[in-house]
Amino acid sequence: MKELEKKQFVNIFGKNQRKINNHILRIEKSLPQVKLKDGLPTVIWKKEEEIQDRMKALAVPGISVAVINNFELEWIKCYGIKDVRTKEPVTVETLFEGGSVAKAITATATLSAAIEKRMFGLDVIVNDKLQSWKIPETEYTRETKITLRHLLAHTAGINRPDSMFGYQQGKQPTLKQVFNGEAPATNDPVEVLFTPGTDHKYSNFGYVIIQKFLEDVSGKTFPNFINELVFKPLNMQNSFFGYPTNDIKEQAIVPHNQKGEAEETGIHPTALAMGGLVTTPFDLSKFVVELMKASKTRRNETISSAVAKKMLTPAIKLEPEKWFGFTGQGLGMFLIENEKEVFFTHPGTNMPGATCLMIGSHTSGQGAIIMANGINGELVNLQLLFAIAKEYNWTLWR
């Protein structure tokens, strides 16, 4: 993959630059209205608006977009500013928060360790490996124990939790305190709500438990574990898991709330696997392209075909009307399947104000990563996605 020209607002990687520039111009000027109809995202191609107008209307200061075509990164373009206070522009090397896209990266590392490194099996009973804390045993787990596969597919019965993950100012809770809902953590404790494997419930807790599992089994910190199995092999040089330090903050976006006001990052200091990813669209494009290619070959690439198959095969079917158009849940990835092709995707949102949308098709080689530094970026991201899909003739949700 061609490397970035740093400090630039646009990088074109495809050969036909004039054609690609025309793609970009049409996309920028044709963001449609998007509404939910019967639970599914529905596009209204009337009164299309320009990206800058939508960003202004929704108080989203900055966006960075990467588009993949024919299994290769084709272009990246940046819009707006990192922080409404400093007015510093977003560039191609600006760091964004990936939100729950972190779960896809966590799943990739976990599957690589299980399948390629043979460190453990996917059907291992998680409590057998956890050391300083155990998932509470309940009536639901007497006969069916929670496995790693259950956690990866959100079928373990673990609560989300609805309280989310607060903590007392100036203090850092341990994972054990987070799991138990003990001070300085302010979240609800871990609960098991149904028999593992019998239903699907999206769970942030489930992936933090995976984080604890990986640390206990490997003896390494979670960020180091992910770096060794994913970031380093994929040459994702501007990606990490963690609370941004002061030097990193100089390169990173600042989150913005619904009013467009700057806020501090909402990344949790210790529970990282659920949403602690800091990265760029350029780096995430490497991940998406590699996953696409891995699914098309039997060779062991950086991401093996066996790992890709586990991620891109439904572990459980989903009702699209209840899941925003998602038709299935792979291990660490949502799936959208139609009569012509399959897309894999994961959205991400970090309160108080960072969003990410990652999507790709391993059947057509098309994809996009859209990252924003405003909580209302969820809508702009979706509008941009449909403009890209129309311009590149994707079959998404047809």
N, C-alpha and C positions, 0 to 999 in steps of 0.2 A: 504494500500500500504506500502510495506517495505520502510523504510527511507534510506537516503543516507549514505554511508561511505564517509565522507568528506575528501577533499584533495586528493582524488583518481582520476585516469585517466579513470577508467572503473568500472562500477557497474553492476553486473548481478543479476536480480531479479527473473528470471525464475528458475525452479527446476533442469532442465537438463543442468548443466553448461557446460559440454563438448560439447553437441550438439549446444548450443548457441555460444560458442567460435568458433566453426567451421563455423556457420553462419557469425559471425563477420569477420573472416579471409577471407572467400570467397568474402564478400561484399567489403572489403578493397582493394582487388586485382583485382576487376572486374568492374571499373567504365567505362561505355561505352561512345562513342561519342554521343552527342545529337545535332540535328539540327532541324530547322523548315522546314516542308514541307507542303505546302498549309495551312500555318498558324498553324499547329499542331506540337507539339513536337514529333520528330521521333528519334528512337534509332538505332544506328549502332553498332552491337555486333562484331566489329573487332578491333583489337589492343587495347583491354581493358587496362586501366592503373591503377596504385595503387594510393590511395588517397593522399599519401604524394607527389607523383610526380605531380599530378594535382594542389595541393595547391602551390607547388613551381613554377610551370609554370605560374599560374594565380596570383601570388603574394598575396595569401590569407594566412595570418600567423596562424590563429586559427579557429577550428571548433569544435562544440559539437553536438552529435547526440543521439537522444533517439528513440527507436523502440518499438512499441506497437504491441502485438500479442494476439489474443483471448481475447480482452477487458481488457488486463492488460499490464502494463509496463514491458517489457522483459529485456532490457538492455540500458545502456548509456555509450558512450565512447567519450573521448576528444582527440583532436589532436592539436599539435602545441603550439603557444604562444599567450599571450594576447596583447603584445606590442613588436614591433621589437626593441625598444630601451632598454627595461629592460630584455627581453628574459624570462620573468616569464611565466611558463606554464599555459595553460588552464586546469582547473579542473572541476569536476562536479558541483561545487558551484560558478563558474565564472558567472558573470552577463553579459548578452548580450542585444542588442537592438532588440525589436520585430518588429520595423517598423509598417507597416499597419496591422499586426496581432492585433494591438491595436483596430482596428475597430471591430473585432470579440468579444473582451472582452467588449468593449463599448456597443455593441448590446446586449450581454447577460445581462448586468446590466440594460439596458433600458427595455428590455423585461421582466425581473424579476420584475422591479418596476411597469410596466404596468399590467402584468398578475397576478402576485402573490400578490403584495402590493396594487394593484388597485390605484396607485397614479395619473394615467392619462390613457387615451385610446390611442391606436395606431393611430386612425384617428383624434386625436385632431389637430386643426389648430395651427401650431407652433407659429405663430405671436401672437395668443391670450395669450400665456404664457410667451413669451419673454418680458423682462422688459426694459433694458436700450438700446436695439437695436432691430430693426425689419428687416426681409428680405424685400428688396425693392419690392414694388408692381409694376408690369409691365403689359403689354397687355396679357401676358401668365397666369397671376394669377388673372385676374379680376373675372373669373367664377370658376376656379379650384384653391383652396388654397392649399398650401404646408402643408402636414401632416407629423407626425413623421414616419409613415409607408413609405412615399415617401423617406425621408432622409435615413432611414435604408437600403432601397433597391436600392439606387442610381438612383431613378426615379423622383427626385424632379426638375430636370432641372438646378440644381446649377452647376456653373463652377468648374473646378478642384482646383485652377487656374493653368494655364500653367506656370506662373511666379514662382511658388512654394512660399516658405514662408521665405523670407529673412527679416532681420531687422538690424538697425544700431548698430554697435559694441558697446558693453557696456551698451545697453539700452534694456528694456523689454517692448514691446508694449502690450497694453491691448487687450482683444478680440475685443472690439469695433473698435480699431485702425486697427487690422488685417482685420476685415470684411470690413472696409471702405477703406483699402489700404492707410492709413494715417501714416505719420512718428510718431514713429520710424520704423513702419512696412514698408517694401519695396515691398510687393506683390500687385498684382492686386486686386481690390475690388470684392465683391460678385456680381454675375450677375445671372439672371434667363434666360436660353437659350431656353427653350421650355415649353409647357404646362405640368404641373406635371402629372405623371402617363402615359404619352404617349410614352416614350422612356427611354433608359438607358444610363446614363453617369456617369462614376466613378468620385466621388467627395470627395476630402479631406475636402473642405469647408463644405460639408454636415455634416460630422461627428463633425467638430468643432462647428457647429450650434447645434448639439445634445448636445455637452458638455455644451454650454451656456444654453440650455433648461433645462438640468438636474440640473445645479447650480441654476437657477432661480426658478424652481419648488420646489426643496428640501431645498434650503437655505444652502447647504453644498458645500464645495469645491469639484471639480470633483475627485481628487485623493481619498478623503475620501469616497465619494459616491461609487466609484468602489471597494474600500477596503471592505466596509461594505456588498456589495451585491455579490461580486465575490471572491476576494482574501482571505478574512477571512473565509467564509464558506467552501472554497475548500482547506484551509490550504496551500495556496500558499505564503509561508513565505518569499520568495526571489523575490517578484514581486511588482512593484509599477509603477505609472505614475508620471513622473517628470524629470526635468533636473538633472543629477547626481551631487550630492554634492561631496566635496573633499574626505570625508570619504568613500562614496559609490564608488568613482572612484578606490580606492585601490582594490576593489573586482571585478571591471568591466573590460571588454575588452576596447581597444582603437580602434576606427575605422581606417581603412587603405584605401588609394585611389588606383587607378588603377595600380600605380607603386609600391604599397606595402609600401608607406610612411605613417607614423603615422599622424593622424589628430585629431582635437578636435571633440567632439560629435556634431552631427547635430540636436539633439533633440531641438525642439522649446521650449522656456521658459514658454510660456503661452498656446499656441494652442496644447493641448496634445492628444485629442481623436483620431487624425488622425495617430499618429506615436510616441507617447511619452511613449510607454511601455518598461520597463526594467524588464527582467525576465531570467529564465533558461529553458533549455529543460525539466528538471525534473518537474518544476512547470507547464509548459505548457502541459506536459503529463497528469497531474491531470485533467486539464481542458478538454482535448480531451477525456480521458477515461470517465469522468463524462457525457459529452455530448453524447457519444456513448450509455452509459447505460440508460440515461434519455430517449432516443428515443425508447428504447425497453420495457419500463414499463409505467404503468399509475400512479404509485406512485409518490408523490412529493419528489424527491431526492433533493440534493443540487441545481442542475439545474432541474427544473420540466420538465415533459414530454411535457407540453403545450409550454414552452419556446423552448425546443429542436425542436418541430414540426415547429414552426415559422421560426427558423433558417435554418432548413434542408429541407424545402419545397420551391420549386421555386416560387418567387414572380413574376419573369419574366424569360422567356426563353432567352438564349443567343446563338448566332451562334458560335460554337466551333472554326471555322476558323478565326474568328475575336477576339476571347478571349482566345487564347493559350490553347484550349481544354476544357475550361469551358462550360458546357451546360446550366447552370442556375445560377440565383442570388437569394439566400435566404436572409433573413433579417440579414445582417452582415456576411454572409458566401457565398463563391462561391461553386458551386456544379459541380461534374463530374459524369454523369450517363451513364452506359452502360447496356447491356441486362441482366447482372447478378447482379450488385450491384451499390450502390451510394457512392461516396466519397464526403466529405466536405473538403474545403481547404481555406487557405488564405496565400498568399505570403506577404513578407514585405521587404522593402528596405529603409534604411535611408542614405541619402547622408551625408558625403562624403564616408562612407565605412562600413556599417553594413547590413547584410541580414538575413532573416529568412524564412523558409518554414514549414508550419504546415499543416498536412493532416491526415484524418482519414476516416474510413468507418464504419458507424453505422450498416451496414448489415453484414459485416464479422468480425468486431472487430480488424481490422488492422490499423496501422497508424505510423507516424513518425514526429519528429520535428528536423529540421536541422538548426543550427544557426552558422553564420560565422562573422568574424571581418574584412572582406575585401569586397570592392564593387564588385569584380569579383566572390565573393561567390555565386552570383546568378546562375552561370553556374555549379560550383562544387556542389552546393546544388541539382540541378536538376540531375546531373550525379549520385550522391549518392542515390537520390530517386529512380531512375530506377534500380540501383544495388540492393537496398533493395527490390523493387517490384519483381524483378526476383527471388531473393533468397527465398522470402516468398510466391511466386506464387500468387501475387495480379493480379487482372484483369484490372488494371488501363490502360486505353487507348488501350485496345486490339481491 
